[in-house]
Amino acid sequence: MKKYLLFGLVIVGLCWFTPSRATHALGLKVAPLMYEETLADGEKKKGFIDISNPDDQTVLVKTEVQAFKQINNNGDLEFYDKAEYQQGIKVDFTEFTLKSKEALRLYFVLDSDALPKGGVYATLLFKTTQGGTNPDNTSIQPATRVGTHLLIENKGGGEKNASIKSVKLPFFQFSEQLQAGAEVSNVGGPKALAYFPNLEFKVEPFGTTIKKRSSLLFPGISRSTQTTLPGNYAGLYKVTISTGDSQRSAWVIAITGFWRWLAPIILVSVLVIITLVIKYKSVFRNILKKPIAKQK
């Protein structure tokens, strides 16, 4: 027993005095995550991205420019190299070091003449490794990549055309707010651009109207957009969702807002009144049916 106890103490001692290194993945914070721009023929524009290192360690950051596209209706992205993008999008630094809690504003230049006409969909990616430029740092850490998407319309001529494929609206809703959604499709075409369609949600009669930006849609892609419609609704309503010249409608029986609490009270009160009316009406009929005693 003493031998086992001594062995356990030795193991605990080794764990206590052996130095250890953190194994969490390194990370960066970037802003903005999406950069949208329009370039005229022959124009150059300058933009910037703020990059910060929230980690406790120094990191070496490498910058690369890649193209991206949506590959399915879930919004999944595929990244790939494209020489025109690498020539038309230039950054101040392709490699730099960020100390712990340090931040950097990285500038980039967009060159209309070097980029292809139409939609340009690029990502400035930042890949990190631990230790900066210190060759004595031999620890191994997982590398991470973060980035900013660049959505550029170059030299005009592109088309933005979306349609409402379907309305997603539960027929009966008893909730704090009205829930509505739509499946939106980028119709596509030879000049179609990837963009964020603007949707309008309208509740009739006497309801609210709100506008919401849809998810990013590449040509030929369909995605769902959900929203909440504030208001106190009780009854049958028509919800119309539109974008551009495309619109679809659906009906809903909704009890929302304060009607969620008031409607049950009103319903119970009405049932009580009906019950009392039926009861007293029956008693009154029984009284009338009793024969009146004749006086001698």
C-alpha positions as CSV (number, residue, x, y, z in Angstrom):
1,M,0.0,0.0,0.0
2,K,2.8,2.4,0.9
3,K,4.5,1.6,-2.4
4,Y,1.4,2.6,-4.4
5,L,1.0,5.8,-2.4
6,L,4.7,6.7,-3.0
7,F,4.3,6.1,-6.7
8,G,1.2,8.4,-6.8
9,L,3.0,11.2,-5.0
10,V,5.8,11.0,-7.5
11,I,3.4,11.3,-10.5
12,V,1.6,14.3,-8.9
13,G,5.0,15.9,-8.3
14,L,6.0,15.5,-11.9
15,C,2.8,17.0,-13.1
16,W,3.1,19.9,-10.7
17,F,6.7,20.8,-11.7
18,T,6.7,20.0,-15.4
19,P,6.1,23.2,-17.5
20,S,3.2,23.1,-19.9
21,R,2.2,25.2,-23.0
22,A,-1.3,26.3,-23.9
23,T,-2.7,24.5,-26.9
24,H,-5.6,26.8,-27.8
25,A,-5.9,27.9,-31.4
26,L,-4.5,31.3,-32.2
27,G,-7.0,33.9,-33.4
28,L,-7.4,37.3,-35.0
29,K,-10.2,39.8,-35.0
30,V,-10.9,41.7,-38.3
31,A,-13.3,44.5,-39.2
32,P,-15.2,44.9,-41.3
33,L,-16.1,41.3,-42.4
34,M,-17.7,42.5,-45.6
35,Y,-16.5,45.4,-47.8
36,E,-18.7,46.5,-50.7
37,E,-17.5,48.9,-53.5
38,T,-18.3,50.1,-57.0
39,L,-15.5,51.0,-59.4
40,A,-15.8,53.0,-62.6
41,D,-13.6,52.3,-65.6
42,G,-10.0,53.3,-64.9
43,E,-10.7,54.1,-61.2
44,K,-8.6,53.2,-58.2
45,K,-9.9,53.2,-54.7
46,K,-8.3,52.7,-51.3
47,G,-9.8,50.8,-48.4
48,F,-8.6,49.5,-45.0
49,I,-9.2,46.6,-42.6
50,D,-8.6,46.7,-38.9
51,I,-6.8,43.6,-37.5
52,S,-6.2,42.9,-33.9
53,N,-4.6,40.1,-31.9
54,P,-6.6,39.3,-28.7
55,D,-4.3,36.5,-27.8
56,D,-1.6,36.5,-25.1
57,Q,1.1,35.6,-27.6
58,T,2.8,37.3,-30.5
59,V,1.7,36.0,-33.9
60,L,3.1,36.2,-37.4
61,V,0.4,37.1,-39.9
62,K,0.5,36.3,-43.6
63,T,-1.9,38.0,-46.1
64,E,-3.2,36.4,-49.3
65,V,-5.9,37.4,-51.8
66,Q,-8.3,34.7,-53.0
67,A,-11.5,34.5,-55.0
68,F,-14.6,33.0,-53.4
69,K,-18.0,31.7,-54.5
70,Q,-21.1,30.1,-53.0
71,I,-21.3,26.4,-53.8
72,N,-24.8,25.5,-52.5
73,N,-28.0,26.9,-51.0
74,N,-26.6,26.7,-47.5
75,G,-24.2,29.5,-48.2
76,D,-21.0,27.4,-48.0
77,L,-18.1,29.0,-49.7
78,E,-15.2,27.8,-51.9
79,F,-11.9,29.7,-52.0
80,Y,-9.5,29.5,-54.9
81,D,-6.6,31.4,-56.5
82,K,-7.3,33.9,-59.3
83,A,-4.4,35.8,-60.8
84,E,-6.5,38.8,-61.9
85,Y,-7.6,39.4,-58.3
86,Q,-4.0,39.2,-57.0
87,Q,-2.9,41.8,-59.5
88,G,-5.9,44.1,-59.0
89,I,-6.0,44.0,-55.2
90,K,-2.7,45.2,-53.5
91,V,-2.1,45.3,-49.7
92,D,0.4,47.3,-47.7
93,F,2.0,44.2,-46.1
94,T,1.9,40.6,-47.2
95,E,3.5,39.6,-43.8
96,F,3.6,41.3,-40.4
97,T,3.8,40.6,-36.7
98,L,1.2,41.5,-34.1
99,K,2.2,41.4,-30.4
100,S,-0.3,40.5,-27.7
101,K,-3.3,42.9,-27.7
102,E,-1.8,44.8,-30.6
103,A,-3.8,46.1,-33.6
104,L,-3.0,47.2,-37.1
105,R,-4.9,49.1,-39.8
106,L,-4.0,47.4,-43.2
107,Y,-4.7,49.4,-46.3
108,F,-5.4,48.0,-49.7
109,V,-5.9,49.4,-53.2
110,L,-8.5,48.3,-55.8
111,D,-7.4,48.8,-59.4
112,S,-10.3,48.8,-61.9
113,D,-8.1,48.2,-64.9
114,A,-6.4,45.1,-63.4
115,L,-9.7,43.5,-62.3
116,P,-12.2,41.8,-64.6
117,K,-15.4,43.6,-65.6
118,G,-18.6,42.8,-63.6
119,G,-18.7,41.1,-60.2
120,V,-15.4,40.7,-58.3
121,Y,-15.7,38.5,-55.3
122,A,-12.4,38.3,-53.4
123,T,-11.3,37.7,-49.8
124,L,-8.4,39.1,-48.0
125,L,-7.3,36.2,-45.9
126,F,-5.0,36.5,-42.8
127,K,-3.2,33.3,-41.7
128,T,-1.6,33.2,-38.3
129,T,1.3,31.3,-36.7
130,Q,2.7,31.6,-33.2
131,G,5.9,33.4,-32.3
132,G,6.3,36.2,-34.7
133,T,9.7,36.1,-36.4
134,N,11.5,34.6,-33.3
135,P,13.4,31.5,-34.6
136,D,13.9,30.2,-31.0
137,N,10.1,29.6,-30.6
138,T,9.6,25.9,-31.3
139,S,6.2,25.4,-29.9
140,I,3.5,24.1,-32.4
141,Q,0.2,25.8,-32.6
142,P,-2.7,25.3,-35.0
143,A,-2.8,28.0,-37.6
144,T,-6.1,29.8,-38.2
145,R,-7.4,31.9,-41.1
146,V,-9.8,34.8,-40.9
147,G,-10.6,37.4,-43.5
148,T,-12.7,40.1,-45.1
149,H,-14.9,39.5,-48.1
150,L,-14.7,42.1,-50.9
151,L,-17.8,42.5,-53.0
152,I,-17.0,44.7,-55.9
153,E,-19.0,45.8,-59.0
154,N,-16.4,46.8,-61.6
155,K,-17.1,49.0,-64.6
156,G,-20.9,48.6,-64.4
157,G,-23.1,46.6,-66.7
158,G,-24.1,44.0,-64.1
159,E,-27.7,43.0,-63.2
160,K,-29.3,42.4,-59.9
161,N,-32.4,40.3,-60.1
162,A,-33.9,38.3,-57.3
163,S,-37.3,36.5,-56.9
164,I,-39.4,35.2,-54.0
165,K,-39.6,31.5,-54.5
166,S,-41.8,30.8,-51.4
167,V,-43.1,32.3,-48.2
168,K,-42.4,30.5,-44.9
169,L,-45.2,31.4,-42.6
170,P,-46.8,29.1,-40.0
171,F,-50.5,29.3,-40.4
172,F,-51.3,29.7,-36.7
173,Q,-49.0,31.7,-34.4
174,F,-49.3,32.4,-30.7
175,S,-46.1,34.3,-29.8
176,E,-44.6,37.6,-28.7
177,Q,-44.0,38.6,-32.3
178,L,-45.1,37.4,-35.8
179,Q,-42.5,35.2,-37.4
180,A,-42.1,35.3,-41.2
181,G,-39.6,34.1,-43.8
182,A,-39.0,33.7,-47.5
183,E,-36.9,31.6,-49.8
184,V,-35.1,34.1,-52.1
185,S,-33.4,33.2,-55.4
186,N,-30.8,35.1,-57.4
187,V,-32.3,34.6,-60.9
188,G,-28.9,34.6,-62.6
189,G,-28.1,35.3,-66.2
190,P,-24.9,36.2,-68.1
191,K,-24.6,39.6,-66.4
192,A,-25.9,38.6,-63.0
193,L,-24.2,39.9,-59.9
194,A,-23.9,38.4,-56.4
195,Y,-25.6,40.8,-53.9
196,F,-27.8,41.2,-50.9
197,P,-31.4,41.6,-52.0
198,N,-33.6,44.0,-50.1
199,L,-36.9,42.5,-48.9
200,E,-40.1,44.1,-47.7
201,F,-42.4,42.4,-45.3
202,K,-45.9,43.8,-45.1
203,V,-48.8,42.8,-42.8
204,E,-52.4,43.6,-43.8
205,P,-54.7,45.0,-42.7
206,F,-53.5,47.7,-40.3
207,G,-50.2,46.0,-39.8
208,T,-46.5,47.0,-40.0
209,T,-44.1,47.1,-42.9
210,I,-40.4,46.4,-42.4
211,K,-37.4,46.2,-44.7
212,K,-34.7,43.6,-44.3
213,R,-31.5,42.8,-46.1
214,S,-31.4,39.2,-47.3
215,S,-28.4,36.9,-47.1
216,L,-25.7,37.1,-49.8
217,L,-26.9,35.4,-53.0
218,F,-24.6,34.4,-55.9
219,P,-26.3,33.9,-59.3
220,G,-28.3,30.7,-59.3
221,I,-28.4,30.4,-55.5
222,S,-31.5,30.3,-53.3
223,R,-31.4,31.0,-49.5
224,S,-33.9,31.5,-46.7
225,T,-34.3,34.8,-44.8
226,Q,-36.2,35.0,-41.5
227,T,-37.5,38.0,-39.6
228,T,-39.9,39.0,-36.8
229,L,-42.7,41.5,-37.4
230,P,-43.5,43.5,-34.2
231,G,-47.1,44.4,-33.4
232,N,-50.1,43.4,-31.4
233,Y,-52.1,41.0,-33.7
234,A,-55.3,39.1,-33.1
235,G,-57.1,37.6,-36.1
236,L,-56.5,36.7,-39.7
237,Y,-53.8,38.6,-41.6
238,K,-52.2,38.6,-45.0
239,V,-48.4,38.8,-45.1
240,T,-46.8,39.9,-48.3
241,I,-43.0,39.6,-49.0
242,S,-41.5,41.4,-52.0
243,T,-38.2,42.2,-53.6
244,G,-38.1,44.3,-56.8
245,D,-41.0,43.2,-59.0
246,S,-41.3,39.8,-57.3
247,Q,-43.7,39.2,-54.5
248,R,-45.7,36.4,-52.7
249,S,-48.3,36.4,-50.0
250,A,-49.6,34.0,-47.4
251,W,-52.3,34.1,-44.7
252,V,-51.8,33.6,-40.9
253,I,-54.0,33.5,-37.8
254,A,-52.0,35.4,-35.3
255,I,-52.3,36.2,-31.6
256,T,-49.2,38.3,-30.6
257,G,-48.1,41.0,-28.2
258,F,-50.5,41.9,-25.4
259,W,-53.3,39.9,-27.1
260,R,-51.5,36.7,-25.9
261,W,-52.6,37.7,-22.4
262,L,-55.8,39.7,-23.2
263,A,-57.4,37.2,-25.6
264,P,-57.6,34.3,-23.0
265,I,-59.1,36.7,-20.5
266,I,-61.7,37.9,-23.0
267,L,-62.4,34.3,-24.1
268,V,-63.0,33.1,-20.5
269,S,-65.1,36.2,-19.7
270,V,-67.3,35.5,-22.8
271,L,-67.7,31.9,-21.9
272,V,-68.7,32.8,-18.3
273,I,-71.2,35.4,-19.6
274,I,-72.7,32.8,-22.0
275,T,-72.9,30.2,-19.3
276,L,-74.6,32.6,-16.9
277,V,-77.1,33.7,-19.6
278,I,-78.0,30.1,-20.4
279,K,-78.3,29.3,-16.8
280,Y,-80.6,32.3,-15.9
281,K,-82.6,31.9,-19.0
282,S,-83.3,28.3,-18.0
283,V,-84.3,29.4,-14.5
284,F,-86.6,32.1,-15.9
285,R,-88.3,29.6,-18.2
286,N,-88.9,27.3,-15.3
287,I,-90.5,30.1,-13.4
288,L,-92.8,30.9,-16.2
289,K,-93.8,27.3,-16.6
290,K,-95.0,27.0,-13.0
291,P,-98.9,27.1,-12.8
292,I,-100.3,30.1,-11.1
293,A,-102.6,29.2,-8.2
294,K,-106.2,30.3,-8.6
295,Q,-107.7,32.5,-5.9
296,K,-110.9,31.3,-4.4
